[in-house]
């Protein structure tokens, strides 16, 4: 029955896409998404904008001011938070540079039918402890200069500069870990006080990234249910208030820190919140679906948090699509935050209205794929004497230049044998290199095939076609057919 229902749902989604309209209600009030582009084969910007519109998403947060992205957003009406990367912050401590940045990346798009810019994000989590203070002395001056430049250019009333910060900029004392005891981190307390007072004066919100998943990821003793929104048997009690989820507790810790800094009423935007689907034992489609169902229900009800009840909260989901070229230093899950796959296909049922309907997001339209050709371990070569070290070196090479995070512990492809792991790595590299013939060599250890080596749990990707794709698809397919005739097929 479930399979039949899924098929009917897919038909409805396809029909809606073909007819060119969305059958969805608008997304929950205040809901936006983060649009990251760190992928070997990013979706075309125009397709992403159309997908946002198809799903009723009218807010988007970017991580730069890429001209192609901004031009695609022009005329869409979608509200945009455009961003300045951390590596530009030092430059923007000079006002003339800040003025030039605003002219090039804000004024250039601010016209009737242009881009609906609402915020400028000055940096991204610049005070992370792992950054060792690199941006401590430049972030606030850059923020001040950008807001001044916005004001001088006539945008200051409608466009505000803010700084997306990680939740590690505030905490509660170890001897009183409750939300009402929240304070800004002691090493940056004075700086944070200056920043929030400036935001309050300029009319900008405080932007914070909150990740319940990371609380679970970093602590094996963290109660699983506390990361979600459907209740827990062990709530945190704070002055008679029961906190049943870590999102509310984290948010209210910030509210308390703001009050302690003298700006208790400062608006808060949640710049990033989400749940990954691969790369860790707790990163799965099932848990992501559970997390978002609770979060969206909460947003739709305007429930707020205990310290800010019945409050509209502006929230940007992280993220829109998976990004296979992201830095994995924080964990393998970094490449799997998308509510959609790399190709803009839904991963699980999701109702952005927060009404709990069993529905799916509208997929990206007009996506073209590379030919259905895979690169796998050649069984004949694998059985040769002394191939072990050579195989290991080639797998390591493939995973250095392609995404193998799904092979890690607790991930979707973790259960395969050594041959399966090698095939996955070879195919990941082959696809990342646009299926170039020479990308499926690996010293004779690999062979191309038309037989899909995917398993019930592990998907062997066929990448999407982009303007950077090399070679002719027809030629590539013809070559693959020839290889398939001559080669031994790999059986999953």
VOFIMAR-851861 format. One line per field, with one value per residue (C-alpha): x, z, y; residue in three letters. Coordinates in pm, 1 decimal, decimal comma, padded with zeros to 6 digits. Layout:
N
X = [X|...] .
Z = [Z|...] .
Y = [Y|...] .
res = [ALA|...] .
END
This chain:
492
X = [00000,0|00278,3|00447,3|00122,5|00064,2|00416,7|00355,8|00034,0|00212,4|00492,4|00240,1|00073,2|00408,9|00510,2|00181,1|00216,1|00565,6|00457,2|00164,8|00394,5|00217,1|00245,6|-00042,6|00107,2|-00011,7|00245,0|00520,7|00482,9|00516,1|00875,9|01019,7|01321,8|01602,6|01978,7|02097,5|02452,6|02641,9|02951,5|02887,9|03081,4|02764,6|02539,4|02184,4|02136,1|02043,7|01731,2|01609,4|01664,3|01468,5|01181,0|01190,6|01170,4|00864,8|00704,8|00730,6|00600,9|00935,7|00973,4|01291,1|01643,8|01979,1|02295,5|02661,8|02801,7|02685,1|02747,8|02626,8|02463,8|02263,8|02159,3|02054,4|01842,7|01665,5|01587,9|01217,1|01125,9|01004,3|01193,6|01337,9|01715,8|01985,6|02299,9|02632,3|02991,6|03237,6|03471,2|03776,9|03653,6|03596,9|03946,2|03913,8|03582,9|03731,6|03809,1|03495,4|03571,8|03590,8|03259,5|03099,7|03225,3|03094,0|02748,1|02749,8|02850,8|02635,7|02335,5|02275,2|02338,9|02032,8|01807,7|01560,9|01200,9|01207,3|01545,5|01645,7|01444,5|01738,7|01640,3|01963,4|02336,7|02508,0|02850,1|03057,1|02941,6|02999,0|03318,9|03353,8|03363,5|03616,4|03771,2|03870,0|04106,3|04009,2|04098,0|03805,9|03756,3|03906,4|03756,1|03393,5|03248,4|03424,6|03309,5|02953,0|02959,3|03100,1|02851,5|02554,5|02693,9|02742,1|02385,4|02261,7|02469,1|02342,7|01981,3|01912,1|01942,1|01570,8|01489,7|01816,7|01995,1|02340,3|02364,0|02619,5|02516,3|02669,2|02695,0|02519,7|02859,2|02881,2|02658,9|02613,2|02500,1|02742,9|02843,9|02693,6|02356,9|02289,2|01940,6|01820,7|01754,4|02124,5|02239,5|02532,5|02763,0|03085,2|03327,6|03615,8|03399,5|03143,8|03245,7|03262,2|02923,9|02768,7|02897,9|02766,0|02415,9|02381,9|02480,4|02225,9|01960,4|02043,5|02046,2|01722,7|01884,2|01812,2|02050,5|02110,2|02191,5|02249,3|02097,9|02164,2|01997,7|02166,0|02508,2|02407,7|02336,6|02641,7|02881,4|02748,4|02656,6|02472,8|02249,4|01882,6|01762,7|01404,7|01527,4|01659,6|01306,3|00973,1|00740,3|00805,0|01055,9|01035,4|01314,2|01242,0|01476,2|01300,8|01396,5|01210,1|00898,0|00925,7|00957,2|01179,7|01095,2|01335,5|01685,5|01585,0|01365,4|01625,0|01901,7|01693,2|01594,6|01955,3|02025,6|01724,6|01865,7|02211,6|02058,9|01872,0|02192,3|02356,6|02078,2|01888,2|01629,1|01384,7|01625,9|01462,1|01622,6|01647,7|01743,2|01985,3|02038,6|01857,2|01827,1|01903,5|02136,2|02047,2|02381,9|02736,0|02660,7|02459,0|02203,6|02196,1|01909,8|01607,5|01377,9|01517,7|01533,1|01167,3|01078,3|01276,9|01129,5|00774,0|00800,9|00982,2|00739,8|00441,5|00591,9|00651,7|00302,0|00148,4|00359,0|00412,6|00744,2|00947,9|00882,6|01066,6|00913,5|00574,3|00328,2|00602,1|00663,6|01014,0|01199,7|01381,3|01601,9|01625,2|01971,2|01984,0|01806,9|02021,3|02313,3|02659,6|02922,0|03216,5|03169,1|03446,2|03394,7|03617,8|03315,2|03192,8|03092,8|02734,2|02832,3|02759,5|02411,7|02209,9|01976,0|01601,3|01650,7|01910,4|02195,0|01966,4|01672,1|01469,1|01285,1|01435,3|01123,9|00769,6|00768,0|00489,7|00630,2|00295,4|00338,2|-00004,5|00136,8|00010,4|00171,7|00306,4|00635,7|00826,7|00810,0|01132,4|01360,9|01235,6|01428,9|01726,4|01942,3|02164,3|02483,1|02435,3|02342,4|02698,5|02882,1|03246,2|03304,3|03578,1|03688,5|03649,3|03923,2|04180,4|04072,4|04163,9|04522,7|04805,8|04940,9|04654,4|04569,4|04793,8|04736,5|04361,5|04384,9|04592,5|04346,7|04044,6|04214,3|04287,6|03925,7|03793,1|04036,6|03878,4|03521,2|03259,0|03286,5|03120,4|02834,5|03085,6|03157,4|03042,7|02666,6|02614,8|02393,0|02673,6|02864,9|02749,0|02919,7|03226,5|03567,7|03470,7|03155,9|03349,9|03599,6|03322,8|03150,0|03471,2|03557,8|03208,6|03205,6|03526,7|03403,9|03085,0|03268,2|03488,2|03183,7|03228,5|03550,0|03692,4|04026,0|03848,9|03760,3|04105,0|04262,8|04560,2|04334,0|04130,4|03808,2|03566,1|03259,1|02920,2|02556,2|02435,8|02336,5|02546,4|02322,0|02186,7|01866,7|02039,6|02330,4|02279,7|02554,1|02507,1|02465,4|02558,4|02357,4|02471,8|02613,1|02772,4|03111,9|03045,6|03311,9|03267,6|02959,9|02688,5|02619,9|02984,8|03010,8|02709,0|02839,6|03171,1|02991,8|02784,7|03100,3|03262,0|02952,0|02970,8|03333,2|03340,6|03216,9|02924,0|02951,8|02668,0|02558,4] .
Z = [00000,0|00088,2|-00247,4|-00434,7|-00232,4|-00307,1|-00677,5|-00674,3|-00488,6|-00744,4|-01028,7|-00866,7|-00809,5|-01170,5|-01301,9|-01100,0|-01238,6|-01597,7|-01570,1|-01424,9|-01102,2|-00737,0|-00566,7|-00226,3|00022,5|00109,0|00344,7|00713,8|00792,9|00843,9|00678,3|00451,9|00334,6|00302,4|-00054,3|-00062,8|-00385,2|-00275,2|-00514,1|-00799,5|-01011,2|-00872,2|-00996,3|-01237,8|-01045,1|-01252,8|-01167,0|-00796,6|-00802,2|-00982,6|-00729,7|-00442,1|-00603,1|-00673,8|-00303,8|-00177,5|-00018,6|-00022,9|00180,5|00098,8|00270,0|00059,5|00151,2|-00096,0|-00357,9|-00669,5|-00973,1|-01142,8|-00828,3|-00774,8|-01137,2|-01115,1|-00809,3|-00981,9|-01033,1|-00826,2|-00524,5|-00299,5|00006,3|00016,2|00282,7|00079,2|00243,3|00278,0|00327,6|00626,2|00408,1|00304,4|00656,3|00697,4|00369,8|00481,2|00789,5|00536,6|00471,5|00105,5|00045,6|00228,8|00018,7|-00299,7|-00184,6|-00122,5|-00459,9|-00642,6|-00453,7|-00323,8|-00518,6|-00845,0|-00783,9|-00604,8|-00871,6|-00964,6|-01077,1|-00915,8|-00610,5|-00291,1|-00049,3|00317,5|00502,3|00447,0|00642,3|00747,4|00775,1|00875,4|01230,3|01259,4|01635,4|01630,1|01887,0|01619,3|01423,4|01706,6|01708,8|01343,8|01288,4|01636,3|01552,9|01208,5|01227,2|01423,7|01218,5|00898,2|01032,4|01119,4|00779,9|00582,8|00770,7|00724,3|00352,3|00326,4|00498,0|00275,7|-00036,6|00070,5|00156,4|00534,5|00611,5|00428,6|00434,3|00758,2|00822,5|01068,7|01166,5|01155,6|01470,0|01598,8|01925,3|02089,0|02143,8|02451,6|02725,2|03080,4|03371,7|03443,2|03790,1|03664,4|03315,6|03257,9|02992,2|03237,4|03329,9|02972,1|02914,2|02624,0|02622,1|02870,8|02623,5|02386,3|02628,4|02577,1|02200,2|02185,1|02403,6|02165,8|01863,3|01999,1|02112,9|01762,6|01608,0|01842,1|01743,3|01368,9|01375,7|01269,8|01420,3|01598,7|01369,5|01530,6|01401,1|01623,4|01560,1|01789,8|01581,6|01691,1|02056,3|01989,7|01767,9|02025,1|02328,4|02339,4|02666,6|02519,2|02540,8|02186,9|02239,0|02366,9|02017,0|01872,7|01932,7|02027,6|02400,0|02640,6|02967,3|03115,2|03059,1|03186,1|03456,2|03491,6|03743,2|03695,7|03313,2|03152,5|02845,3|02642,4|02353,9|02313,0|02042,7|02285,1|02560,9|02331,0|02192,8|02541,4|02659,9|02390,3|02498,2|02851,3|02722,7|02524,4|02831,9|03036,2|02764,9|02794,6|02472,3|02590,5|02314,2|02022,2|01743,6|01673,3|01334,1|01326,1|01035,2|01020,4|01164,8|01019,9|01031,0|00798,7|00635,8|00602,5|00735,8|01097,4|01291,1|01383,9|01038,0|00857,1|00646,3|00917,2|01192,4|00962,7|00874,4|01242,2|01325,1|01049,4|01114,2|01470,6|01379,2|01100,9|01322,3|01583,0|01331,5|01187,3|01531,7|01615,1|01953,6|02015,5|02316,3|02691,7|02721,9|02399,4|02379,6|02091,8|01882,9|01509,4|01450,2|01122,4|01048,8|00759,8|00713,8|00651,1|00380,4|00047,1|-00134,1|-00050,8|-00129,0|-00215,5|-00204,9|00146,5|00402,7|00619,6|00906,9|01142,1|01031,0|00725,6|00769,2|00639,6|00282,4|00360,4|00518,5|00222,1|00244,6|-00120,6|-00286,4|-00491,1|-00798,6|-00636,8|-00568,5|-00232,6|00027,8|00239,6|00293,0|00409,6|00453,8|00467,0|00582,5|00915,7|00884,8|00898,3|00557,1|00397,5|00098,3|-00080,3|-00193,5|-00561,3|-00721,2|-00940,4|-01295,8|-01615,2|-01456,4|-01708,7|-01603,4|-01739,0|-01912,2|-01695,3|-01678,5|-01361,5|-01281,8|-01062,5|-00945,8|-01217,1|-01058,5|-01277,6|-01170,8|-00806,6|-00787,8|-00899,3|-00654,8|-00468,1|-00564,3|-00204,2|-00149,8|-00503,9|-00450,1|-00120,7|-00276,3|-00561,9|-00332,5|-00119,9|-00431,3|-00546,9|-00207,2|-00190,2|-00498,7|-00465,0|-00195,3|-00012,4|00311,0|00267,1|00330,3|00687,1|01009,5|01054,6|00697,8|00422,1|00239,6|00544,1|00520,1|00193,6|00156,6|00034,3|-00330,9|-00283,1|-00110,0|-00394,5|-00654,7|-00468,6|-00446,5|-00813,0|-00923,9|-00704,7|-00871,5|-01219,5|-01175,9|-01025,5|-01338,0|-01569,1|-01661,6|-01850,3|-01995,1|-01821,4|-01486,2|-01474,6|-01499,1|-01155,8|-01288,3|-01452,9|-01137,8|-01263,1|-01547,7|-01675,8|-01665,3|-01754,5|-01463,7|-01163,3|-00867,0|-00609,9|-00318,2|-00116,0|00116,8|-00088,5|-00394,9|-00658,0|-00797,2|-01158,2|-01160,6|-01320,3|-01642,3|-01611,7|-01848,4|-01726,9|-01832,0|-02069,0|-02360,9|-02566,2|-02385,7|-02697,3|-02732,0|-02360,1|-02375,7|-02684,7|-02513,8|-02203,9|-02410,0|-02566,2|-02225,3|-02086,7|-02355,1|-02282,2|-01905,6|-01627,8|-01457,3|-01083,5|-00887,2|-00574,7] .
Y = [00000,0|00243,1|00185,8|00253,7|00571,1|00692,5|00632,6|00836,6|01117,5|01115,6|01140,7|01442,4|01614,1|01546,9|01680,3|01998,0|02050,1|01990,9|02230,8|02492,7|02570,6|02480,3|02301,4|02379,2|02631,8|02901,6|02793,8|02872,9|03241,1|03347,3|03036,3|03060,3|02834,5|02853,1|02816,3|02683,9|02616,3|02420,8|02133,6|01979,0|01996,3|02271,4|02305,1|02595,2|02910,3|02964,3|02612,1|02673,8|03001,0|02832,7|02548,4|02799,1|02956,1|02618,1|02536,1|02870,0|02962,7|03341,1|03389,0|03274,5|03316,3|03311,9|03268,6|03518,9|03769,6|03564,1|03756,5|03455,6|03377,1|03738,6|03781,6|03465,0|03607,4|03937,7|03984,1|03677,3|03872,7|03633,2|03809,0|03772,9|03775,4|03832,8|03751,7|03864,0|03574,3|03585,2|03630,3|03975,4|04110,3|04248,9|04440,9|04591,3|04752,8|05027,1|05232,3|05297,6|04922,5|04873,1|05146,2|04978,9|04640,1|04785,4|04959,4|04640,0|04389,3|04583,4|04904,0|04720,8|04502,6|04753,5|04863,2|04784,0|04423,3|04370,0|04165,5|04203,8|04231,9|04250,4|04172,4|04173,7|03896,1|04025,2|03708,3|03363,4|03236,4|03445,1|03388,4|03009,2|02890,8|02668,9|02981,8|03080,7|03447,6|03511,0|03747,9|03894,1|04233,0|04282,9|04167,8|04459,3|04731,3|04559,6|04543,7|04913,1|05010,4|04802,8|04947,8|05299,5|05231,7|05101,0|05417,8|05646,0|05469,3|05520,6|05155,4|05174,3|05194,5|04869,6|04671,5|04587,7|04446,2|04157,2|03890,6|03521,5|03371,4|03019,8|02939,4|02892,9|03272,0|03230,6|02973,7|02916,4|02881,4|02522,6|02541,0|02672,0|02537,1|02671,3|02918,4|03200,2|03204,1|03265,9|03501,2|03578,8|03379,2|03530,8|03577,7|03786,3|03932,0|04296,6|04258,6|04086,3|04356,1|04623,4|04432,7|04370,5|04729,0|04840,6|04602,5|04736,2|05093,6|05022,7|04824,3|04497,4|04155,5|03919,1|03621,0|03286,4|02933,6|02663,0|02294,4|02038,6|01767,2|01889,5|01859,9|01494,4|01443,8|01580,2|01392,7|01024,1|01087,4|01357,5|01242,9|01169,5|01290,9|01628,6|01704,9|01690,4|01862,0|01577,7|01563,0|01415,0|01226,0|01438,6|01809,2|02081,0|02283,4|02648,9|02865,1|02657,7|02653,8|02311,9|02291,9|01984,0|02044,1|02181,4|02432,6|02628,5|02602,1|02724,3|03011,0|03127,6|03108,8|03367,4|03573,7|03581,2|03677,2|03963,7|04083,6|04072,8|04288,1|04545,0|04463,0|04212,5|04303,6|04264,9|04059,4|03722,4|03553,5|03185,3|03189,3|02813,1|02513,5|02166,3|01795,3|01598,6|01269,2|01090,2|01085,2|00984,9|00729,4|00997,2|01154,5|00984,9|01072,4|00934,2|01155,3|01457,8|01411,8|01386,1|01700,4|01913,5|01796,9|01925,5|02245,8|02338,0|02263,5|02495,3|02774,3|02746,9|02786,8|03096,0|02933,9|03106,3|02994,8|03015,1|03349,6|03482,2|03312,3|03354,1|03509,1|03505,7|03368,6|03409,9|03082,5|02969,2|02593,5|02456,4|02367,6|02352,2|02091,4|01862,2|02000,2|01739,0|01981,1|02119,1|02100,5|01790,7|01896,7|01923,1|01578,7|01375,0|01493,2|01839,1|01733,0|01600,6|01884,7|01933,2|01889,8|01796,0|01575,3|01718,3|01706,1|01883,0|01566,5|01534,7|01303,2|01248,7|01373,0|01734,8|01989,0|02342,5|02480,0|02302,1|02141,5|01789,8|01677,3|01373,4|01557,8|01609,5|01914,3|02005,1|01885,4|02092,7|02105,8|02050,9|01873,6|01687,3|01398,8|01251,7|00912,6|00614,6|00489,3|00390,4|00318,0|00010,6|-00222,1|-00462,5|-00810,5|-00957,2|-00699,4|-00718,5|-01087,0|-01034,8|-01104,1|-00803,7|-00576,6|-00483,3|-00181,7|-00058,3|-00078,3|00109,3|00386,0|00428,2|00435,1|00699,2|00902,4|00881,5|00987,7|01279,0|01433,4|01311,0|01265,7|00932,0|01044,5|00796,4|00515,6|00627,7|00465,2|00489,1|00611,9|00473,2|00288,8|00166,0|-00195,1|-00289,3|-00510,2|-00392,0|-00441,4|-00237,4|00038,8|00053,5|00064,8|00346,5|00548,3|00492,9|00592,7|00903,6|01022,4|00924,4|01127,6|01424,8|01425,2|01433,1|01066,3|01136,6|00812,9|00855,9|00903,6|00533,1|00386,8|00358,4|00160,5|-00093,7|-00161,1|-00001,6|-00058,4|00124,2|-00044,8|00015,0|-00196,3|00011,0|-00109,4|00064,0|-00137,8|-00100,7|00144,9|00281,0|00498,7|00513,3|00862,6|00965,7|01334,4|01609,4|01765,7|02115,6|02362,2|02235,2|01875,8|01745,8|01514,2|01428,4|01227,4|01021,3|00927,6|00853,5|00626,0|00445,6|00385,1|00257,7|00014,8|-00124,3|-00161,7|-00330,1|-00595,5|-00673,1|-00633,6|-00856,6|-00696,9|-00631,8|-00786,6|-00588,9] .
res = [UNK|UNK|UNK|UNK|UNK|UNK|UNK|UNK|UNK|UNK|UNK|UNK|UNK|UNK|UNK|UNK|UNK|UNK|UNK|UNK|UNK|UNK|UNK|UNK|UNK|UNK|UNK|UNK|UNK|UNK|UNK|UNK|UNK|UNK|UNK|UNK|UNK|UNK|UNK|UNK|UNK|UNK|UNK|UNK|UNK|UNK|UNK|UNK|UNK|UNK|UNK|UNK|UNK|UNK|UNK|UNK|UNK|UNK|UNK|UNK|UNK|UNK|UNK|UNK|UNK|UNK|UNK|UNK|UNK|UNK|UNK|UNK|UNK|UNK|UNK|UNK|UNK|UNK|UNK|UNK|UNK|UNK|UNK|UNK|UNK|UNK|UNK|UNK|UNK|UNK|UNK|UNK|UNK|UNK|UNK|UNK|UNK|UNK|UNK|UNK|UNK|UNK|UNK|UNK|UNK|UNK|UNK|UNK|UNK|UNK|UNK|UNK|UNK|UNK|UNK|UNK|UNK|UNK|UNK|UNK|UNK|UNK|UNK|UNK|UNK|UNK|UNK|UNK|UNK|UNK|UNK|UNK|UNK|UNK|UNK|UNK|UNK|UNK|UNK|UNK|UNK|UNK|UNK|UNK|UNK|UNK|UNK|UNK|UNK|UNK|UNK|UNK|UNK|UNK|UNK|UNK|UNK|UNK|UNK|UNK|UNK|UNK|UNK|UNK|UNK|UNK|UNK|UNK|UNK|UNK|UNK|UNK|UNK|UNK|UNK|UNK|UNK|UNK|UNK|UNK|UNK|UNK|UNK|UNK|UNK|UNK|UNK|UNK|UNK|UNK|UNK|UNK|UNK|UNK|UNK|UNK|UNK|UNK|UNK|UNK|UNK|UNK|UNK|UNK|UNK|UNK|UNK|UNK|UNK|UNK|UNK|UNK|UNK|UNK|UNK|UNK|UNK|UNK|UNK|UNK|UNK|UNK|UNK|UNK|UNK|UNK|UNK|UNK|UNK|UNK|UNK|UNK|UNK|UNK|UNK|UNK|UNK|UNK|UNK|UNK|UNK|UNK|UNK|UNK|UNK|UNK|UNK|UNK|UNK|UNK|UNK|UNK|UNK|UNK|UNK|UNK|UNK|UNK|UNK|UNK|UNK|UNK|UNK|UNK|UNK|UNK|UNK|UNK|UNK|UNK|UNK|UNK|UNK|UNK|UNK|UNK|UNK|UNK|UNK|UNK|UNK|UNK|UNK|UNK|UNK|UNK|UNK|UNK|UNK|UNK|UNK|UNK|UNK|UNK|UNK|UNK|UNK|UNK|UNK|UNK|UNK|UNK|UNK|UNK|UNK|UNK|UNK|UNK|UNK|UNK|UNK|UNK|UNK|UNK|UNK|UNK|UNK|UNK|UNK|UNK|UNK|UNK|UNK|UNK|UNK|UNK|UNK|UNK|UNK|UNK|UNK|UNK|UNK|UNK|UNK|UNK|UNK|UNK|UNK|UNK|UNK|UNK|UNK|UNK|UNK|UNK|UNK|UNK|UNK|UNK|UNK|UNK|UNK|UNK|UNK|UNK|UNK|UNK|UNK|UNK|UNK|UNK|UNK|UNK|UNK|UNK|UNK|UNK|UNK|UNK|UNK|UNK|UNK|UNK|UNK|UNK|UNK|UNK|UNK|UNK|UNK|UNK|UNK|UNK|UNK|UNK|UNK|UNK|UNK|UNK|UNK|UNK|UNK|UNK|UNK|UNK|UNK|UNK|UNK|UNK|UNK|UNK|UNK|UNK|UNK|UNK|UNK|UNK|UNK|UNK|UNK|UNK|UNK|UNK|UNK|UNK|UNK|UNK|UNK|UNK|UNK|UNK|UNK|UNK|UNK|UNK|UNK|UNK|UNK|UNK|UNK|UNK|UNK|UNK|UNK|UNK|UNK|UNK|UNK|UNK|UNK|UNK|UNK|UNK|UNK|UNK|UNK|UNK|UNK|UNK|UNK|UNK|UNK|UNK|UNK|UNK|UNK|UNK|UNK|UNK|UNK|UNK|UNK|UNK|UNK|UNK|UNK|UNK|UNK|UNK|UNK|UNK|UNK|UNK|UNK|UNK|UNK|UNK|UNK|UNK|UNK|UNK|UNK|UNK|UNK|UNK|UNK|UNK|UNK|UNK|UNK|UNK] .
END
